[in-house]
Amino acid sequence: MKISGNSGKMAKGLAVCLCCLLFAFSGCAPVDSGAYDRGMTAFAAGDYDAAMKAFTEAEKNDGRKAEGYRGQGLVYYRRGDYKYAARLFSLSLEAMEFENEEFARDVRLYLTESLMRNGQYEAAEETCETLLETEESPLVQALYGQVKLMAGKKEEALEWFEKATAGSADYDIYLMIYEACCEGGIPLKGEAWLEKAAALSCTTAEDYVNHGKAWYYLEEYPKAEEALLQAAELGSTEAVPVLGKVYLEQKDTAKARALFLQYRNEGVRVAECSNGLAMCACEEGDYEKALFYIEEGLKCNDPAARESLLFNEIVIYERMNDFLTAKEKMEAFLKEYPLDAAARREYKFLSPRQ
């Protein structure tokens, strides 16, 4: 079951680390009508059709070919068409008229990921090696390790993962490596990096949230609860949905419901709290109320919570034994979120059950 945008036992691999790059604009030929900016706004809101239209306008009419190709590549990437995404990212690099290291770095990161996802491991390695020539950051090192692992080079991958985390206190890098290991068929190795993340020192609310997440993924729920409660005491609202998941995993729906109701009524993370309330109702077999809360959450139009809400709606229909509706909604879900590995696995389960 999913509660928050990156929930479930798995998140989205490199996307966890790349999401902060979505608004890294280049400075290439900035003669424009604002189409690229409109495209990025639409992309962030999940309106990929509008985003594609705006990015195409930026590429063809505004003299912003590099940015326009990049934006189009992002849409294809998000839709799971990695072959064409890679082509567009390559065109973006070719179209750059002015040197902009930050923009080029961003595009190469996405190009590496797209090539890897399309099974073009040698090309992905070469692109990542270009990045490593000027930057041996934990993100690039972890990505290179992920490419190596997907190419079947396990020992080399583990060496690069070690380099990426040497002296690093960036929790997202540890999570990225954990997810890469799970995807690459070595989950126990991945858990070792989560344990390292949980061993990092805590000084801020964000640190405690990260510790809580690590313990949650490791299914050490009492330790996760302790860390998340500390984060909440320090003012973190990010801890709320994760803490609710911890309670649900321990079958304490009363405590989870009280938590979600409190923050929802205070106007804090309303969509995520509605999602949590839906899961509480689902656990107790009140599917009508669960669907009510899902609808309530979707009305918030919160892009960060939408994926999880839609996934949990499918779970509820499955619990109701309405597999036809669940399958129809899953097909629509996968068109919108093709990167969701948990959803793809669930679809295989639903396909024969009609």
N, C-alpha and C positions, 0 to 999 in steps of 0.2 A: 504493500500500500504506500501511496505517496501522499505527503502532506505539504511540503514546501517545494519551491521551484526546482531544487537540485536534490530532491529527497529520494527515498528508496535506499537500497544499500549501495547504489552506484550513482555517480553524477555523470558528467559528460566529458571526461578525459581532458584533453587539451582545452576544450571550450571554457573550462573553469578559469584557466589562466589567460585565455585570449579575449574573454568578454570585455575586459577593460580597454581593449584596443579598438573597439568598434567605432569610436569617434576620433580616431587619430587621423586628422585631415592632412593631406599633403599640401604643398604650396604650388602645385603645378598649374600654370596657366589659369590663374584665378579670374577669368572673365566669365561670369555666370549670372543666371537668373535666379539662383537659389535652389535649382533643381536637386543638386547633390545633397544640400542640407535637408531638403524635404524628403529625399530618399532615405537618409539616415534616420530621420524622425519616424517615418513609416516603418522602416525596418525594425527599429527598437520596439514599436508597438505591435509587431507581428503581422503587419499588413504588407505581405511580400509582393502582391500584385502592384500595389501603388508604389512600392519601393522600386520595383523593376522599371516601371514606367518613368519614374523620376530619374533613375540612374541612366537609363537610355537617353533621356533628354540631355542630361549633363554631358554624356559622351558625344552625342551627335551635334548638339546645338550650342553648347556653352564653352566649347574649347577645353573641356576637362576630361579628356579621354582616359587618362590614367586613373582618375578617381571614379569615373563612370564605369570602367571595366572592373575596378575593384569592387564597387558596390554591387554590380551584377554578379560577380563571383561570390559575394557573400550570400546572395539570395540562393544561388544554385547550391552552394555549400550547405546552407541551412536546410534546403530541401533534399539533401542527400545525393545530388547529382555531382559526384566528386570529379568525374572525368571532365565535364564541361566547366566546372568551377576552376579546376587547375588550368584549363585553357585560358579562361578569362583573367586569372591572376597573372599568368605569363604575359598576356597582352597588356596588362596594366604596367608591368615592369618595362616592357618594350616601349610603351607610349610615354614614359616619363621624359619631359623636356628639360627639367631642371633637377639638380641633385637634391634629394631630400632623404637623408639616412633613416629617419624615423618611419617615414611612409614606406620606403623600400623594405625595411625590416618587417613591418607589419604584414605587407603583402607576401613576403617570403615565408613567414610563419604559416599563413593560411595556405600557401602553395605547398609547403611541405606536408601539412596535414592532409590536404586534398589528394596529393599524389600517394601518400601512404594509404589512405582509405580506399583508393582506387587500385591498390595492389602494385603500384609502380615504385617498388621499394628502392631500387637503384637510383632513380631520379630523385626520390625524396631524400635519400642520403646525400646526394650531391648538392641539393638546394640547402639542406641544413648545414653542410660543410661550408658553404658560402657564408652563411650566417656566423659560423664559428670562427671564420677568419678575422672578423672584426669584433666579435662579442662572445665571450664564454660565460654567459649568464646562466644561473640555475635553470631558467625556463628553456633556453636553447639546448642546454646539456640534457635536460630531462626529455625534451622532444626528440633529440638524437637517439637517446636510449630507447625511447618508445618505438622509433622507426626500426632500430636494430632488432628489438624484440619481435615486432610484427614480421620482420624478414627472417625470423628463426635463429637469429644470432644472440642467443640467451646470455652467454657469458659476457659478451661485449656490452650488451644492454645493461646488465647489472653493474658493470664498471662505470658506465656513464651515469647511472642513477646514483652511485656512490659519489661521483664528482659533483653532481647537481646538489646534493644535500650536505656536502662537506662544509660545516660551519654555517649552514643556512637555517634561519628560523622562520622561513616562509612556509606556512602551513599548506597553502595551495599547491606548492611543489610536491610536498609529501602526498597529498591527496591525489594529485595527478599521477604520480608514480604508482600509488596503490591501485588506481583504476586501470592503469596500463598493464599492470601485472595480472589483474583479474581478467582483463580482456585477452592477454597473451597466454593464459592458461597456467599461470604460476601464482594463484591467489595467496598462498602461504607466504611467499616472498613479499607480496604486497602488504600483508598484515604487519610484517616486520617494520616497514616504513611508517605505518600508522602508530605502532608502538613508540617509534622514535619521535613522532610528532607529539604524542601524548606525554613524552618525557621532557619536552621543551619547557622552559620556565614561564610562569604566568605573572604578568604585571598589570595587564589591562583587561577590560571586559571582553574585547575581541579575542585575546589569548584564551580566556576561559571558555568562550564559545567554541573555539577551535579544538580545545581539549575535549570538550563535551562531544563534539562531532566525532573525533577520533575514537573515543570510548564507545560511542553509539555504534559505529561501524564494526567495532570489535565485539559488540554485544556485551560489553561490560556496563550494564545499565545503572547500577548503583554509583559507579564512578562517574558516568556520564551525567547523572542527575546532580551529583555534588558540584561538578564543574559548572553546569548550566545554571544552577541556582545562584552560584557565586556571580556569574555573569549578569544574571537578572538583577541581583542586588546592586551591581555596579552600573545599572541603568541600560543594559542591553535589551532591546526588543527582538533582536535576531535570535536570542536564546529561546524565545517563547515557542515557536513551532517545533523546534528540535526537542525541547523538554516535553512538549505534549506527545511527541512520538515515543519518547522514552517511557512515559506512563502507559501509552497504549500497548507497547511491546510487553509491558509487565501486566497487561490486562486490567489496569486500574483506570477504567473509563470515567469513574466519578471524579478522580483527581484531574484527569485530562480535560474533562468537560468544564470543570470549575475554572481551570486555567484559561481555556479558550474563551469562555463566556466573559471572564473578567476583562481581558484585553480587547475583545471584540466590542464590548459595551463602552470601553474607554476610547474607542476609535483607533486602536493600535493594531496594525497588520490585519485589517478586517477580513480581507479575502482569505488569507492563510488561516485565520481563526475559524472562519466559516467552513473551510475545508476540513480542519481538525474536528469541528463539531459534527460534520457529515460522517467522518470515520468513527466517531464515538457512537453515533446512532446506528451506523452499519454494524458495528461490533455487537450491538445489543439487538439486532434484528429489526430495527424500526427503519425500513428502507424508504418509506414515504418521507419521513422526516429527513433522512440522509439526503435524498434528492432535492428536498427543499433547501437545505443548506448549500448544496452544490450550486443550485440556481442563484441563491443569494450571493455566493462568492463570485460567480461569473458576472453578475451585474455590477460588480465593483470595477470591472475593466482593468484589472491589474495584470499586466503582461507577465510579471514575475511569478504569479500564482496560477495563471491560466492553464499551463501544461498539466500541472498536478491536479487541478480541479477536474479537467476533462478525463484524465486517466482514472481518477477515483470514481468518476461517474460510471465508467465502464465496469470497474470492480463491483459497484453496487448492483448494476444490472446482472452481472454474473451471479452474485449472491441471490438474486431474485429468480435465478434460473431462466432469465430471459436472454438466452444466448444469441438470438437473432438480432435483437436491438444492440446487444453488446458488440457483436461482430460489425454491424453497420457503423457504430460509433468509433470502433477501433480503426476501421478503414479510413474514416475521416480524420481521425487522430494522426495516423501514420503519414497522411498527406501533409499535415501541418508540422509534425515533429518526427521526421524520418530517422533522426539520430538516436531515438529512444530505444536502447537495446532491450529494456524490460518489456516495452510495448510489443516489439517484434516477437519476443518469446511468447508473450501472452496471445498474440494473434495466431500463432501456430496451434495453441491450445484451443482457441475458439473456432478455427476453420472447420473442423469436422463436426462441431456441435451446433447444428442448425435444426 
